Amino acid sequence: MEAGLKSKIIGDWLALTLLTNHDYFHISITEAKEQRDPNLNQGRNYWRRVISVFQFCKVLQTMLGLRKVISIPGVQKHLAPSFRCLNYQQGQSPDPKTREYFYYIDHQGQLFLDDAKMKNFTSCFKEKDFLVFFFKRIKENSGGKYADEFPYISPCGREKNYIRCDDTPIVFTHFIEGLASEGKLDRLSYGGAGERMTMTFEPENVCMLPESGRMYHPAPEQYGGIGLIKSSLVIELSKNFEFESGDETRPPSHFNWRGTRYTLTNILYDKVKFRRFIQ
């Protein structure tokens, strides 16, 4: 098969595979089709050739990793811009007064170096003083350097810590029950710092997406105003939802909490309903 055609086919295959897997990058089917040269598209025969390199791509993904597959000469130019990977080195200094680091926050709220090959509990950051310091400085990287790849930043003097995340930079991981008799409100903890980083639980403002089952809660504006609730907490809280007319294809309409039936505002729904996330 002609080398140029093979690289184009690989690009199309990756685009469609990543769409269905929600894996690291996203592209619509329309965008994927637009990347193809119409002169090379010969209907079914073209897509048969796409399928014919399926195993070839899977081997490359396994052996080299997604980033290296995309960097194969001739493949990258056929992918949409959002597929193009940022090449960086942890601690790089674009100028003498700056050092740059790159981080990733998963859907459990765990913080990792972005280029860590293994991302699990054993490899995430756990030191609470560091986590408090890091998370309190997170803000949106609006129009800043690397904003497309790393939409959040946690600046620290001459260090610029760029962050991408599975969903939101803030994930509420623990529920801290308040004592009504002492006038203490229920709180949600985030950032892996226990009681050192919390915000008041607002039962009327929780929002669940029926399509994904993900649940959100308001967060400080510096983090974008939205925080994901950890899946283990969702399991506990979801039993308190009510769906209007029993229609579970729509967001829940009410939430029962501590003897009170709250009408949900769903103020976050318009912000999160089209959210794309990496599984």
C-alpha positions in Angstrom: 0.0 0.0 0.0 1.3 3.5 -0.9 3.0 5.0 2.2 1.1 8.3 2.0 -2.3 6.6 1.7 -1.4 4.3 4.6 -0.6 7.2 6.9 -3.9 8.9 5.9 -5.8 5.8 6.7 -4.1 5.5 10.1 -5.1 9.1 10.8 -8.8 8.3 10.0 -8.7 5.1 12.0 -7.2 6.9 15.1 -9.8 9.7 14.8 -12.7 7.3 14.9 -11.2 5.0 17.5 -10.5 7.9 19.9 -14.1 9.2 19.3 -15.6 5.9 20.4 -13.2 5.4 23.3 -13.2 9.0 24.7 -9.4 8.3 24.9 -7.3 11.4 25.6 -8.5 13.4 22.6 -11.9 14.0 20.9 -13.0 14.5 17.4 -16.4 14.4 15.8 -17.2 12.0 12.9 -17.8 15.0 10.7 -14.4 16.4 11.6 -12.8 13.1 11.0 -14.3 12.9 7.5 -13.2 16.4 6.7 -9.6 15.4 7.2 -9.7 13.0 4.3 -8.9 14.0 0.8 -12.1 13.4 -1.2 -9.9 12.1 -4.1 -8.7 9.2 -1.9 -12.2 8.4 -0.7 -13.6 5.6 -2.8 -16.5 4.6 -0.6 -16.5 1.2 0.9 -13.1 0.3 -0.6 -11.6 3.2 1.3 -13.0 2.1 4.6 -12.0 -1.5 4.0 -8.5 -0.3 3.9 -9.0 1.7 7.1 -10.1 -1.6 8.8 -7.2 -3.5 7.2 -4.7 -1.5 9.2 -6.6 -2.0 12.5 -4.2 -4.6 13.9 -1.2 -2.5 12.7 -2.5 0.5 14.7 -3.3 -1.6 17.8 0.3 -2.9 17.8 1.7 0.6 17.5 -0.5 1.9 20.3 0.5 -0.9 22.6 4.3 -0.8 21.8 4.8 2.9 21.3 1.9 4.6 23.1 -0.7 6.9 21.6 1.6 10.0 21.5 4.2 8.2 19.4 1.6 6.8 17.0 0.3 10.2 16.3 3.9 11.5 15.8 4.5 9.0 12.9 5.5 11.0 9.9 2.5 11.6 7.6 -0.1 10.7 10.3 -0.2 13.9 12.3 -1.0 16.2 9.4 -4.2 14.2 8.8 -5.5 14.6 12.3 -7.5 17.6 13.6 -5.5 20.2 15.6 -6.9 18.9 18.9 -5.1 15.6 18.3 -1.6 17.1 18.1 0.4 16.5 21.2 2.5 19.0 23.0 6.1 18.0 23.3 7.6 19.0 26.6 10.1 18.1 29.2 9.3 18.3 32.9 11.2 21.3 34.4 12.0 22.9 31.1 13.0 26.5 31.1 11.8 28.5 28.1 13.6 31.5 29.7 16.1 31.8 32.6 13.4 32.9 35.1 10.8 30.2 34.4 10.5 26.5 35.0 7.5 24.6 33.6 5.9 21.4 34.9 2.9 19.5 33.6 0.3 17.7 35.7 -2.8 15.6 35.3 -5.9 15.3 37.6 -8.0 12.1 37.2 -11.7 11.6 37.8 -10.9 10.5 41.4 -9.2 13.8 42.1 -5.7 12.3 42.2 -2.8 14.5 41.1 0.0 13.0 38.9 2.8 14.2 36.8 1.3 14.3 33.3 3.9 12.1 31.7 3.8 9.4 34.5 3.4 6.1 32.7 1.4 4.5 35.6 -1.3 6.6 37.1 -2.8 4.9 40.2 -2.9 5.5 44.0 0.7 4.5 44.5 2.0 7.1 42.0 -0.2 10.1 42.8 0.9 12.9 45.1 -0.2 12.4 48.7 1.7 15.0 50.8 -1.1 17.2 52.2 0.9 20.4 52.6 1.9 20.2 48.9 -1.6 19.4 47.8 -3.1 22.4 49.7 -0.4 24.7 48.3 -0.9 23.3 44.7 -4.7 23.3 44.6 -5.2 26.7 46.3 -3.3 28.3 43.4 -5.2 26.6 40.5 -6.9 28.9 38.1 -8.1 28.8 34.5 -5.4 29.2 32.0 -7.6 31.4 29.9 -5.7 32.2 26.6 -2.4 31.5 28.3 0.5 29.4 27.1 -0.5 25.8 26.3 -4.1 26.7 27.1 -5.5 24.2 24.5 -3.6 21.2 26.0 -3.5 22.4 29.6 -6.6 24.5 30.4 -5.6 25.2 34.1 -2.5 26.4 35.8 -1.1 26.6 39.3 1.6 29.3 39.4 4.2 29.2 42.1 6.8 32.0 41.8 9.0 31.2 38.8 7.4 27.7 38.5 4.5 27.4 36.1 2.5 24.2 36.8 0.2 23.4 33.8 -2.7 21.1 34.4 -5.0 19.0 32.3 -7.7 16.9 33.8 -10.1 14.0 33.2 -13.1 16.3 33.8 -12.8 19.2 36.3 -9.7 20.3 38.3 -11.7 20.0 41.5 -13.1 16.6 42.5 -15.0 16.3 45.7 -13.7 13.1 47.3 -15.0 13.0 50.8 -18.2 14.0 52.7 -17.7 15.6 56.1 -20.9 15.5 58.1 -21.8 18.6 60.1 -23.4 18.6 63.5 -26.7 20.5 63.3 -26.7 20.8 67.1 -23.5 22.8 66.9 -24.6 24.8 63.8 -22.1 23.1 61.6 -23.0 22.5 58.0 -22.2 19.4 55.9 -19.1 19.9 53.8 -17.4 18.4 50.8 -13.6 17.9 50.8 -11.4 18.2 47.7 -7.8 18.2 46.6 -6.9 15.1 48.7 -6.4 17.4 51.7 -9.2 16.2 54.0 -10.6 18.9 56.2 -8.0 21.4 55.1 -9.8 22.1 51.8 -13.6 22.0 51.9 -16.7 23.8 50.9 -20.3 23.8 52.1 -22.5 21.1 50.6 -25.4 22.6 48.7 -28.0 19.8 48.2 -30.3 21.9 46.0 -27.5 22.6 43.5 -26.2 19.1 42.9 -26.5 18.0 39.3 -26.4 14.6 37.7 -26.0 13.8 34.0 -28.1 10.8 33.1 -26.0 10.1 30.0 -22.8 9.5 32.0 -24.0 9.1 35.6 -21.5 11.8 36.6 -22.5 14.2 39.4 -21.4 17.8 39.8 -21.5 20.4 42.6 -20.7 24.1 42.5 -17.1 24.9 43.1 -15.2 28.2 43.6 -15.1 30.4 40.5 -11.3 30.2 40.3 -11.7 26.5 39.3 -14.4 27.3 36.7 -17.4 27.1 39.1 -17.9 23.3 38.7 -16.6 20.4 40.6 -17.0 16.7 39.9 -18.1 14.4 42.7 -16.1 11.2 43.1 -17.9 8.1 41.9 -17.9 6.4 45.3 -19.8 9.4 46.7 -22.2 9.4 43.8 -23.2 5.8 44.6 -24.1 7.0 48.1 -25.9 10.2 47.1 -27.7 9.0 44.0 -30.3 7.0 46.0 -31.6 10.4 47.2 -32.6 11.6 43.7 -36.2 11.7 42.3 -37.0 12.0 38.7 -40.0 14.0 37.5 -42.6 11.6 36.0 -40.1 8.8 36.4 -38.2 10.0 33.3 -34.6 9.0 34.0 -33.4 10.3 30.7 -33.7 13.8 32.1 -31.7 15.2 35.0 -33.2 14.5 38.4 -35.8 17.0 39.6 -35.6 16.6 43.4 -33.0 15.5 46.0 -33.9 14.2 49.5 -31.5 15.2 52.2 -31.7 15.0 56.0 -35.5 15.0 56.0 -35.9 17.8 53.4 -37.0 17.4 49.8 -35.1 19.9 47.7 -36.2 21.0 44.3 -33.0 20.9 42.3 -32.0 24.1 40.6 -29.9 22.3 38.0 -28.0 25.5 37.5 -25.0 23.5 36.4 -26.7 21.5 33.8 -26.2 23.8 30.9 -22.5 24.0 31.7 -21.9 20.3 32.0 -24.3 18.7 29.6 -21.9 18.8 26.6 -18.8 18.1 28.7 -16.2 15.9 27.2 -14.0 13.9 29.5 -11.3 11.3 29.3 -12.0 7.9 30.7 
